[in-house]
């Protein structure tokens, strides 16, 4: 039975908010006054709404000509304030007026402040909002639930030299006094509180306008002074994305403007506030000269994802957080669709296969995962489901469904769904109903197991006497599913290539436990493939003979195995080696067939999987050195072929490929690469800023910094820290933090990096970059975990209420460890602590440790033997 939701009574609901706020960027407080038009559905003397960290000054309610004040105001319930009136408020419409004060906090949620240095080096502040999931209540009293939709008229009283932004265009401005102005914004459409937004500061902007929409939309990118040209790429793609989505969704963008704003301190990557999308700086700004190559795709995808929400999430909103995936899974899928539309040469869907797709499958192979549709009762639980299940698995099952129905039919169903539920709330079943009506098939029957049941299937493949049999079971990374856990029969689109004659269903859908078919005959090779294009959400466990035939086809460059197939096959086998369905030796045997590989996407995955093996099996120094040698030899040909230089007009994927090859070479200790990295690092640090990009391209910079620090010491560490301090670019700063964490050696420098990370020089949002680097550092990760324990109270004070930051501080430092002692340490350390803010992350961290520990125990000796036999 689903837990009872912690929600407000529905006897009184909001219709419209008139809100005026006066923020003070010197004292970091604000005063507010609001009048809420409410609908009283049944007579009551008590009105409850959400507040947090607000001081209520005055309250009154007016019905017709009669106004009364409450006889009591209490907030005994968590984040709920109750106004009790002497006279019962009758059914009908009423005006609830509230005066209140609050803090412009430094917690990156609610109405908060973000600091920066101006051109003179003085500290300045801007103020901005982050209300998802439940932080609008920190800015104004409200019904802070997604289904409590209303319209909003925002007004901000600010110093006249500053700029104010909100969801809608400015309606009018009036001077309060010579140095202040009140800015009134147009009334919003009907919307949820978590999408309301405003910002105040010293901003610059660049602007363009759509050209292919019936009603032109003004598009702007706002930044702090001096950064605006870095928003040019995001601005250029914005009208194209708006026009594309308007076409495929069959519904116009409902506002006349769309602003993007870069925020120096920002908890998440971006937030889809209607008409005013907020971003972490590195997710919006891109500099062709100084940004690493992958940042361009990151910006393109993030912008597309957030614009997709303007329809899917804003126009039609989930009924409750159980259906978060409707917002995030769809935006992830259609954001990728838009990037592929704009940049067809980027191989975006193959990249999806090694990123979003793998992240979703990996998390859902844990017992501590959750269904896509997960019951959420308490506001404290909400931020924990902003994870790879809601985003990545959600997007992957949508991709699978769109392929099953065809993309055209799927989008027609989306248009039906948006038209029916515009300006309202919807559930997963509402989406299935629209798609079923459009397609003529029962989509719910196909999808319910994928969204309402935890886990994903593994297809165990056997061959006998000319027949192939596939049998589905629940896939767990522990390889120990019980009969009770293995009850689900998924509908699995098999995607067998070549298509078996005996399977007549065009979608090749497995609807039973197992299915047999004749061995498909490939014209130019003896292999067959299951899960063509890797659109199906499952793992495939082939017999050894089938893997060998696939490997031979890869080595020969068979064109019937595309980038997604080559990458997906490798990802499956790596996952099966970890779980014990296969072995690490069999995985390394397969990897050797990839020695002629030239695709960036495949090498990116290869690099990650080899690095994972290195990290997990580093408990043995001999094995660690031999894996390094194996990687170095595997990468050698590509290193010499690609070199270090990035030609100006080089295609995007080649630049990405060179970056990942150099990264792999540097980490594996490839002799020539290490030597060149040290040489270029020394030249880079001695050069002025105008010459540095010519010496060390941004895409290769992190690797060179890591090599220099790990091969050097205090001097190189200090040089990177000085570069961090002097560079104005946040993407370069985050790169420095990761490099220092990944390469630091010795207790003294480890302590220095933590001291630095908690200093005012490092934004609190960027602390996880240090942890991410340290997690990959076999010389420092144990010390990092000890530091987390010793400083836990500091982290709790800093990050409670943020989007998953505390969970990140637990999961990341131990994410590559395989030590049973650390598992016991986790249990002991958190035994007496309140973990409700991060209980899912804690369980996932423990489960990961158990899985990796079993892997090392099972395959450690065999890995050592394989490496010795191969001459490493």
Residue pairs with C-beta under 8 A, 6 or more apart in sequence:
2 375
2 377
3 375
3 377
3 378
4 377
5 320
5 376
5 377
6 78
6 377
6 378
6 379
7 145
8 48
8 49
8 50
8 80
8 143
8 145
8 148
9 48
10 41
11 40
11 41
11 42
11 44
12 38
12 39
12 40
12 41
12 44
12 47
12 48
12 89
13 38
13 39
13 41
13 143
13 148
14 36
14 37
14 38
14 39
14 142
14 143
14 148
14 150
15 36
15 37
15 38
15 39
15 93
15 150
15 151
16 36
16 37
16 150
16 151
16 152
16 153
16 187
17 34
17 35
17 36
17 37
17 140
17 142
17 150
17 151
17 152
17 153
18 34
18 35
18 36
18 153
18 155
19 32
19 33
19 34
19 140
19 152
19 153
19 154
19 155
20 32
20 33
20 34
20 155
20 156
20 157
20 182
21 30
21 31
21 32
21 111
21 139
21 140
21 154
21 155
21 156
21 157
21 198
22 30
22 31
22 32
22 156
22 157
23 29
23 30
23 104
23 111
23 127
23 156
23 157
23 158
23 200
24 30
24 104
25 104
25 113
25 125
25 126
25 127
25 159
25 162
25 200
25 201
28 103
28 104
28 105
28 106
28 113
28 125
29 101
29 102
29 103
29 104
30 101
30 102
30 103
30 104
30 111
31 99
31 100
31 101
32 99
32 100
32 101
32 102
32 139
32 140
33 97
33 98
33 99
33 100
34 97
34 98
34 100
34 140
34 141
35 95
35 96
35 97
36 95
36 96
36 97
36 98
36 141
36 142
36 150
37 93
37 94
37 95
38 47
38 93
38 94
38 95
38 96
39 92
39 93
40 89
40 90
40 91
40 92
40 93
40 94
41 91
42 91
43 88
43 89
43 90
43 91
44 88
44 89
45 84
45 85
45 86
45 87
45 88
45 89
46 82
46 83
46 84
46 85
47 61
47 82
47 83
47 85
47 89
47 96
48 77
48 80
48 81
48 82
48 83
49 80
49 81
49 141
49 142
49 143
49 144
50 79
50 80
50 81
50 134
50 136
50 137
50 141
50 142
50 143
50 144
50 145
51 75
51 79
51 80
51 81
51 100
51 137
51 141
52 79
52 110
52 135
52 137
52 138
53 102
53 103
53 105
53 110
53 138
54 100
54 101
54 102
54 137
54 138
54 140
54 141
55 100
55 101
55 102
56 73
56 81
56 98
56 99
56 100
56 141
57 99
57 100
57 101
58 69
58 97
58 98
58 99
59 69
59 70
59 73
59 83
59 96
59 97
59 98
59 99
60 67
60 68
60 69
60 96
60 97
61 67
61 68
61 70
61 83
61 85
61 89
61 94
61 95
61 96
61 97
62 94
62 95
62 97
63 89
63 90
63 92
63 93
63 94
63 95
68 85
68 86
68 87
69 85
70 83
70 84
70 85
71 84
71 85
71 86
72 82
72 83
72 84
73 81
73 82
73 83
73 84
74 81
74 82
74 84
75 81
75 82
76 82
79 134
79 137
79 379
81 141
83 96
98 141
100 140
100 141
102 110
102 111
102 138
102 139
104 111
104 112
104 113
104 127
105 111
105 112
105 113
105 138
106 112
106 113
106 265
106 764
107 801
107 802
108 130
108 265
108 266
108 267
108 764
108 765
108 802
109 130
109 131
109 135
109 138
109 267
109 801
109 802
109 803
110 129
110 130
110 131
110 135
110 136
110 137
110 138
110 139
111 127
111 128
111 129
111 138
111 139
111 198
112 127
112 128
112 129
112 130
112 265
113 125
113 126
113 127
113 265
114 125
114 126
114 127
114 128
114 263
114 264
114 265
114 266
115 123
115 124
115 125
115 264
115 265
116 123
116 124
116 125
116 126
116 224
116 264
117 123
117 124
118 124
118 225
119 225
119 226
124 202
125 201
126 199
126 200
126 201
126 202
126 203
126 224
126 263
126 264
127 199
127 200
127 201
128 197
128 198
128 199
128 200
128 201
128 261
128 263
128 278
129 135
129 136
129 139
129 196
129 197
129 198
129 199
129 273
129 278
130 266
130 267
130 268
130 271
130 278
131 139
131 193
131 194
131 195
131 196
131 197
131 273
132 194
132 195
132 271
133 194
133 321
133 379
133 382
133 383
133 386
134 144
134 194
134 379
134 382
135 144
135 194
135 801
136 142
136 144
136 193
136 194
136 196
137 144
137 193
142 148
142 193
143 150
143 193
144 193
144 194
145 192
145 193
145 320
146 192
146 194
146 317
146 318
146 319
146 320
146 321
146 425
147 192
147 317
147 319
147 320
147 425
148 192
148 193
149 190
149 191
149 192
149 317
149 423
149 424
149 425
150 190
150 191
150 193
151 187
151 188
151 189
151 190
151 191
152 167
152 187
152 188
152 191
152 196
153 184
153 185
153 186
153 187
153 188
154 166
154 167
154 168
154 184
154 185
154 188
154 196
154 198
155 182
155 183
155 184
155 185
156 164
156 166
156 182
156 183
156 185
156 198
156 200
157 176
157 180
157 181
157 182
157 183
158 164
158 180
158 181
158 183
158 200
159 179
159 180
159 181
160 175
160 178
160 179
160 180
160 181
161 202
162 200
162 201
162 202
163 200
163 201
163 202
163 203
163 222
164 183
164 198
164 199
164 200
165 197
165 198
165 199
165 200
165 203
165 222
165 259
165 261
165 276
166 185
166 197
166 198
166 199
166 275
166 276
167 185
167 188
167 191
167 195
167 196
167 197
167 198
167 255
167 273
167 274
167 275
167 276
168 185
168 186
168 187
168 188
168 255
168 257
168 275
169 185
169 186
169 218
169 256
169 257
170 183
170 184
170 185
170 186
171 184
171 185
171 186
172 184
173 181
173 182
173 183
173 184
174 181
174 182
174 184
175 181
175 182
176 182
188 196
188 274
188 275
189 254
189 255
189 274
189 423
190 423
191 274
191 314
191 317
191 423
192 317
195 272
195 273
195 274
195 313
195 314
195 317
196 273
197 271
197 273
197 274
197 275
197 276
197 278
198 276
199 222
199 261
199 263
199 276
199 278
201 224
202 224
202 225
203 222
203 223
203 224
203 225
203 261
204 222
204 223
204 224
204 225
204 226
204 227
204 228
205 220
205 221
205 222
205 223
205 228
205 259
206 220
206 221
206 228
206 229
206 231
206 232
206 235
207 218
207 219
207 220
207 235
208 219
208 235
208 236
208 238
208 239
209 216
209 217
209 218
209 219
209 239
210 216
210 217
210 219
210 239
210 242
210 243
211 239
211 243
212 243
213 242
213 243
213 246
213 252
213 253
214 252
215 252
215 256
216 256
217 239
217 242
217 253
217 255
217 256
217 257
217 258
218 256
218 257
218 258
219 235
219 238
219 239
219 242
219 257
219 258
219 259
219 260
220 235
220 257
220 258
220 259
220 260
221 228
221 231
221 232
221 234
221 235
221 238
221 259
221 260
221 261
221 262
221 284
222 228
222 231
222 259
222 260
222 261
222 262
223 230
223 231
223 261
223 262
223 285
224 262
224 264
226 728
227 262
227 281
227 285
230 285
230 286
230 287
231 260
231 262
231 284
231 285
233 286
233 288
233 296
233 299
233 300
234 260
234 284
234 285
234 286
234 299
234 303
235 260
237 300
237 303
237 304
237 342
238 258
238 260
238 303
238 307
240 342
241 303
241 304
241 307
241 338
241 342
242 253
242 258
242 307
244 338
244 341
244 342
245 253
245 307
245 308
245 310
245 311
245 334
245 338
246 252
246 253
248 334
248 411
248 414
249 311
249 411
249 414
249 415
249 418
250 415
250 418
250 419
251 311
251 315
251 415
251 418
251 419
251 422
253 310
253 311
254 315
255 274
255 275
255 310
257 275
258 275
258 277
258 307
258 310
259 275
259 276
259 277
260 277
260 279
260 284
260 303
261 276
261 277
261 278
261 279
261 284
262 279
262 280
262 281
262 284
262 285
263 278
263 279
263 280
263 281
264 281
264 730
264 763
265 763
265 764
265 765
266 278
266 279
266 280
266 281
266 765
267 765
267 802
267 803
267 805
268 280
268 386
268 803
269 279
269 280
269 283
269 302
270 277
270 278
270 279
270 280
270 283
270 284
270 302
270 305
270 306
271 277
271 278
271 279
271 306
272 306
272 309
272 310
272 313
272 314
272 331
274 310
274 314
275 310
277 303
277 306
277 307
279 302
279 306
280 730
280 765
281 730
281 731
282 295
282 298
282 730
282 731
282 734
283 298
283 299
283 302
284 299
284 302
284 303
285 299
285 730
285 731
286 295
286 296
286 299
287 729
289 693
290 693
290 698
290 729
290 732
291 698
291 729
291 731
292 659
292 698
292 699
292 701
292 702
292 731
292 735
293 646
293 652
293 655
293 656
293 659
293 698
293 699
294 656
294 659
294 699
295 731
296 652
297 339
297 343
297 346
297 348
297 351
297 652
300 339
300 342
300 343
301 335
301 336
301 339
302 335
304 334
304 335
304 336
304 338
304 339
304 342
305 331
305 332
305 335
306 331
306 335
307 335
307 338
308 330
308 331
308 334
308 335
308 338
309 327
309 331
311 418
312 326
312 327
312 330
312 331
312 334
312 418
313 326
313 327
313 331
315 418
315 422
315 423
316 417
316 418
316 421
316 422
316 423
316 424
316 425
316 426
317 327
317 424
317 425
317 426
318 324
318 326
318 327
318 425
318 426
318 427
319 425
319 426
319 427
320 376
321 376
321 382
321 385
322 373
322 374
322 375
322 376
323 373
323 426
323 427
323 428
324 376
324 382
324 385
324 386
324 390
325 372
325 373
325 389
325 390
325 391
325 394
325 428
325 451
326 426
326 427
326 428
326 431
328 386
328 390
328 391
328 394
328 395
329 372
329 390
329 391
329 393
329 394
329 395
329 397
329 398
330 394
330 395
330 398
332 356
332 391
332 392
332 394
332 395
333 394
333 395
333 398
333 399
333 402
336 348
336 349
336 352
336 356
336 395
339 346
339 348
340 346
340 348
340 349
343 652
345 651
345 652
345 653
346 652
346 653
347 563
347 599
347 600
347 601
347 653
349 533
349 564
350 562
350 563
350 564
350 567
350 599
350 601
351 601
351 604
352 395
352 399
353 534
353 564
353 567
353 568
353 571
353 601
354 567
354 568
354 571
354 601
354 604
354 605
354 608
355 392
356 388
356 391
356 392
356 395
356 396
357 392
357 396
357 399
357 534
357 537
357 568
358 571
358 605
359 388
359 391
359 392
360 388
360 389
360 391
360 392
360 393
360 394
360 395
360 396
360 537
361 393
361 396
361 456
361 537
361 539
361 575
362 388
362 477
362 575
363 369
363 387
363 388
363 389
363 392
363 393
363 844
364 389
364 393
364 454
364 455
364 456
365 455
365 456
365 475
365 476
365 477
365 539
365 575
365 579
366 476
366 477
366 844
366 847
366 848
367 476
367 478
367 485
367 847
368 840
368 843
368 844
368 846
368 847
369 389
369 454
369 455
369 844
370 385
370 389
370 454
370 840
371 389
371 451
371 452
371 453
371 454
372 389
372 390
372 393
372 394
372 397
372 450
372 451
372 452
373 428
373 451
373 452
374 385
374 389
376 382
376 385
378 836
380 836
380 837
381 836
383 802
383 803
383 804
383 837
384 804
384 807
384 837
384 838
384 839
384 840
384 841
385 840
386 803
386 804
387 804
387 840
393 456
393 537
396 537
397 447
397 450
397 451
397 537
399 535
400 450
400 493
400 535
400 536
400 537
401 410
401 435
401 443
401 446
401 447
402 410
402 411
403 493
403 533
403 535
404 446
404 493
404 507
404 509
405 413
405 435
405 439
405 441
405 443
409 438
409 439
410 435
410 439
412 438
413 431
413 434
413 435
413 436
413 437
413 438
413 439
413 443
414 434
414 435
416 434
416 435
416 437
416 438
417 426
417 430
417 431
417 434
417 435
420 430
420 434
421 430
428 451
429 444
432 443
432 444
432 447
433 444
435 443
436 442
436 443
436 444
445 491
446 491
446 509
449 488
449 489
449 490
449 491
450 490
450 537
453 488
455 474
455 475
455 476
455 485
455 488
456 474
456 475
456 490
456 537
456 538
456 539
457 472
457 473
457 474
457 475
457 488
457 490
457 492
457 538
457 539
458 472
458 473
458 474
458 475
458 538
458 539
458 540
458 541
458 576
458 581
459 470
459 471
459 472
459 492
459 494
459 510
459 530
459 538
459 539
459 540
459 541
460 470
460 471
460 472
460 473
460 541
461 468
461 469
461 470
461 530
461 540
461 541
461 542
461 543
461 546
462 468
462 469
462 471
462 543
463 469
463 519
463 543
463 545
463 546
466 518
466 519
467 516
467 517
467 518
467 519
468 500
468 516
468 517
468 518
468 519
468 520
468 528
469 514
469 515
469 516
470 494
470 510
470 514
470 515
470 516
470 530
471 513
471 514
472 489
472 490
472 492
472 510
472 513
472 514
472 538
473 481
473 486
474 481
474 485
474 486
474 488
475 481
475 538
475 539
475 579
476 485
476 579
477 575
477 578
477 579
477 847
477 851
478 579
478 847
478 850
478 851
478 854
479 579
479 580
479 581
489 511
489 512
489 513
490 510
490 538
491 509
491 510
491 511
492 509
492 510
492 536
492 538
493 507
493 508
493 509
493 510
493 535
493 536
494 503
494 508
494 509
494 510
494 515
494 530
494 531
494 536
495 508
495 529
495 530
495 531
495 532
495 533
495 535
495 536
496 503
496 508
496 517
496 520
496 528
496 529
496 530
496 532
497 520
497 528
497 529
497 532
497 560
498 520
498 521
498 522
498 523
498 528
499 508
499 520
500 517
500 518
500 520
501 518
502 517
502 518
503 515
503 517
519 528
520 528
522 528
522 560
524 558
524 560
525 549
525 552
525 553
525 556
525 558
525 560
526 549
526 552
527 546
527 549
527 550
527 552
527 553
527 558
527 561
528 546
528 549
529 550
529 560
529 561
529 565
529 569
530 540
530 542
531 538
531 540
531 568
532 565
533 562
533 564
533 565
534 564
534 565
534 567
534 568
539 572
539 575
539 576
540 572
541 572
541 576
541 581
541 582
542 550
544 586
547 573
547 586
547 590
550 561
550 569
551 589
551 590
551 592
551 593
552 593
553 560
553 561
554 561
554 566
554 569
554 593
554 594
554 597
555 593
555 594
555 595
555 596
557 596
561 569
563 599
563 601
563 602
564 601
566 594
566 597
566 599
566 602
567 599
567 601
567 602
567 605
569 590
570 590
570 591
570 594
570 602
570 605
570 606
570 609
571 605
571 609
573 582
573 586
573 587
573 590
574 587
574 609
574 612
576 582
576 587
577 583
577 584
577 586
577 587
577 855
577 859
578 851
578 852
578 855
579 851
580 854
580 855
580 858
583 858
583 859
583 862
584 613
584 855
584 859
584 862
584 863
584 866
585 859
585 862
585 863
585 865
585 866
587 609
587 613
588 630
588 863
588 866
591 606
591 609
591 610
591 634
592 634
594 602
594 606
595 634
595 637
597 603
597 606
598 638
598 657
599 653
599 657
600 653
600 654
600 656
600 657
600 660
603 638
603 657
603 660
603 661
603 664
604 656
604 660
606 664
607 660
607 663
607 664
610 627
610 630
610 631
610 634
610 664
610 668
611 664
611 667
611 776
612 816
613 627
613 863
614 624
614 627
614 628
614 631
614 667
614 668
615 776
615 778
615 816
616 816
616 818
616 852
616 855
616 856
617 623
617 624
617 627
617 818
617 856
617 860
617 863
618 624
618 778
619 818
619 819
619 856
619 860
620 860
620 864
622 864
623 860
623 863
623 864
623 867
624 778
626 864
626 867
626 868
626 872
627 863
627 867
627 872
628 668
628 669
629 668
629 867
629 872
630 867
630 870
630 872
631 664
631 667
631 668
631 670
632 665
632 668
632 669
632 670
632 671
633 872
635 661
635 664
635 665
635 668
635 670
636 670
638 657
638 661
639 661
639 662
639 665
639 670
639 672
639 673
640 672
642 654
642 657
642 658
642 661
642 662
643 658
644 658
644 662
644 676
644 680
644 697
644 700
645 697
646 655
646 658
646 697
646 699
646 700
655 699
656 699
658 699
658 700
659 699
659 700
662 673
662 699
662 700
662 703
663 700
663 702
663 703
665 673
665 703
666 673
666 674
666 677
666 703
666 704
666 706
666 707
667 703
667 706
673 707
674 707
674 711
677 703
677 704
677 707
677 708
678 704
678 707
678 708
678 711
678 712
680 695
680 696
680 704
681 696
681 704
681 705
681 707
681 708
681 716
682 708
683 695
683 696
684 692
684 695
684 696
684 701
684 704
685 719
685 723
687 695
696 704
698 732
698 735
701 732
701 735
702 735
702 738
702 739
705 720
705 735
705 736
705 739
705 740
705 743
706 739
706 742
706 743
707 743
708 716
708 719
708 720
708 743
709 716
709 717
709 720
709 739
709 740
709 743
709 744
709 745
710 743
710 745
713 745
713 746
713 749
714 749
717 740
717 744
717 749
717 752
720 736
720 739
720 740
721 736
721 740
721 756
723 732
723 736
724 732
724 733
724 736
724 737
724 740
724 761
725 761
727 733
727 736
730 766
733 766
734 766
734 769
737 757
737 762
737 766
737 769
737 770
737 773
738 769
738 770
738 772
738 773
739 773
740 753
740 770
740 773
741 753
741 769
741 770
741 771
741 772
741 773
741 774
741 775
741 776
741 777
741 780
741 784
742 773
742 774
742 776
742 777
743 773
743 777
744 750
744 753
744 774
744 777
744 779
744 780
745 779
745 780
747 783
750 774
750 780
750 783
750 784
750 787
753 770
753 774
754 770
754 787
754 791
756 762
757 766
757 767
757 770
758 767
758 791
758 794
762 770
764 798
764 799
768 805
768 808
768 809
768 812
771 784
771 808
771 809
771 812
771 813
772 812
774 780
774 781
774 784
774 813
775 781
775 784
775 812
775 813
775 814
775 815
775 816
776 816
777 784
781 813
781 814
781 816
781 817
782 817
782 822
784 813
785 813
785 814
785 817
785 822
785 825
788 795
788 809
788 810
788 813
789 825
789 829
792 829
792 833
795 806
795 809
796 806
798 805
799 805
799 806
799 809
800 806
800 837
801 837
804 838
804 841
806 837
806 838
806 841
807 837
807 838
807 840
807 841
807 842
808 841
810 826
810 838
810 841
810 842
810 845
811 841
811 844
811 845
811 848
814 822
814 826
814 845
814 848
814 849
815 845
815 848
816 852
817 849
817 852
818 849
818 852
818 853
818 855
818 856
819 849
819 853
820 849
820 853
822 849
823 846
823 849
823 850
823 853
826 842
826 845
826 846
826 849
827 846
830 842
835 842
